[in-house]
């Protein structure tokens, strides 16, 4: 495989290297974890710290003095207050926490934006994306890696048009984000389901049966004995995936599988932080309440218990 083709695979999320037969392919789109720490305020506030700042930013805060932490936190609060009314609501805090946890997505978009906005007009047209991504590959009528790039381009064009809300075949940065990471947008979830079903539905009947479901996750590769996790997945399919017990998954059943309606961790954390820091109990926070009393997040930044006690 050429370097150009490898880069294309990486940008499209294509699995260029086959998984080992006993490894499980996970199709489910999980909500990003807010932190890998234990959420127990009686032990520490590390979980809240990571959730509010994002893990990478939290590490940066660990190196700051209390005064520097307060100053930087004040600047962050100004960003969280989207309507600039001087208050931070649960909704604004939830949006910020989600932004902090998904910063890697925006960094990926920024990186790819530079390589696809060829005329640097602040927009990416389908022609720009197609030429930058497929132009040189489509000139090769017989690629040696086995990928059908024309078919991939057709699929990308369909997704691009879905992401392009106003239908002008030109993507804003938000629309381009929806194109690259469709699982993050409600209006793109149908295309995620459609693409998944097309990948797994080998007989083309519009459904995913048990053998197609297992075949997508596991290759026998000559082995007669299946690993235990494969047997468990068979049971999962019969008991939970195939809700109407007709032996196959339709579009809605597939959507429930790959895009589960998870508990909203960001909203729960936002409510928790507001409840703990809202001195006058009006359901929202001022910058002063956050900076002066947000020790739930900042406690493990401060160097001594004496400094902490000044903010509680």
Secondary structure, 3 states (H helix, E strand, C coil): CCHHHHHHHHHHCCCCCCCCCCCCCCCCCCCCCCCCCCCCCCCCCHHHHHHHHCHHHHHHHCCCCHHHHHHHHHHHHHHHCCCCCCEECHHHHHHHHHHHHCHHHHHHHHHHHHHHCCCCCCCEEHHHHHHHHHCCCCCCCCCCCCCCHHHHHHHHHHHHHHHCCCCCCEECHHHHHHHHCHHHCHHHHHHHHHHHHHHHCCCCCCCEEHHHHHHHHCCCCCCCCCCHHHHHHHHHHHHHHCCCCCCEECHHHHHHHHCCCCCCHHHHHHHHHHHHHCCCCCCCEEHHHHHHHCHHHHCCCCCCHHHHHCCC
